[in-house]
């Protein structure tokens, strides 16, 4: 699956809408994590049958895979931080340009939330 082909989630799903690039990144991260967990399970299963040298090799392989996973996670975290910073900056700019609209949107969102909470 090409990550650029990913579609944003529909707004009615209760999930925030993601850009196609962000959705592709999340899908890749999810798949990488599943692969990592599967590899760890395989290494742990095989570790019981390994001699001292085999256990050392398995430990080295696990350490390498954990380092790779940590590096990918760090890159994804940096990208998410940059994205959040851009969104915050855009929101702040909008509120400064359109303060009355921003207050109106906040009041409407608060009223909707109060309505939803009061029905429970």
Secondary structure, DSSP 8 states (H G I E B T S, - for coil): --GGG-----GGGSS----HHHHHHHHHHHHHHHHHHHHHHHHHHHHTT--HHHHHHHHHHHHHHHHHHHHHHHHHHHHHHHHHHHHHHHHHHHHHH-HHHHHHHHHHHHHHHHHHHHT-
